[in-house]
Amino acid sequence: MPLEIRHLRTIEAVAQFGSLAAAAQRLHLTPSALSHQLRGLEAEFGVSLLDREPGTQLRLSPTGEALLAVAREVLPRIRQMQEDLRRRAAGNSGRLRIAVECHTCFDWLTPAMDHFRENWPDVEMDLVSGFQQDPLPLLQNHQADLTVLTAPDAMASDILLHPLFAYEVVALVNPRHALAERSFLTPEDFLEETLITYPVEDRRLDLFREFLQPAGVQPWRRRHAELTVIILQLVASGQGISALPAWAVGSYGEKNYVRAIPLGPRGLWQTLQAATTAEQAEQPHMQAFLAEIRASVAANLFGVKDIPGV
């Protein structure tokens, strides 16, 4: 007879109620069945779990006390897991690990996560550490549950895309720059400029992928900066020009430290997307989080618009 969870529950009940009859009632057993269970366990391991001297109060032997210590450590964890499984079955809990390709995504992602936690407190949320140039492998290797990206490469058949919102990419120049009064910029305007970008592949940058490369334009000089705030400061100090999502400009635009100018006569609009596995897409907490992102962004972010039909 191997040691089983029912034995731990039995020794816990005996210690709690101080009698076999009361413990049996608590466990919905007959006293004889409970006594048989304990004697079988004692016979299996050659130990005594109870002091059974006549005329004395029922109490655990030292071996019984050792087994009780294990029961008090293990049973609460089992009960917690059972409750967690019930919540998961009801769709109220789960795990949500997020990986982002977009440097500026944290401007809107963090508020959306905070609000989501208020309504889904049992969902464990985490950000996969650091900026990810290619987050899809994390999804495919089960190291992330949701990724945020703009231009996904070829994906596995079990990966689904969820359009979140459209956003405008704007050029950024110093207010005293010769281009500052232009109503929009063309690709050719970048030919003789120092362009400040994140240190990522050109195909990961909206400006190159959708605006400069189709026109065959390569800026005169490149400069890299890891952080959005550094890019904004470099532009503000006249060290070059850049292009960022309109929402990232923030107070630098409001205080006229930088000037935001549309790219092309219609502006450059891109779609930000989330990717999940097909299985994760069916989870209620995932569907609720995607809806929270769209609602939070629409209410609080500048330079974005809804995607029809989403």
Secondary structure, 3 states (H helix, E strand, C coil): CCCCHHHHHHHHHHHHHCCHHHHHHHCCCCHHHHHHHHHHHHHHHCCCCEECCCCCCCEECHHHHHHHHHHHHHHHHHHHHHHHHHHHHCCCCEEEEEEECCCCCHHHHHHHHHHHHHHCCCEEEEECCCCCCCCHHHHHCCCCCEEEECCCCCCCCCEEEEEEEEEEEEEEECCCCCCCCCCCECHHHHCCCEEEECCCCHHHCHHHHHHHHHHCCCCCEEEECCCHHHHHHHHHCCCCEEEEEHHHCCHHHHCCCCEEEEECCCCEEEEEEEEEEHHHHCCHHHHHHHHHHHHHHHHHCCCEECCCCC
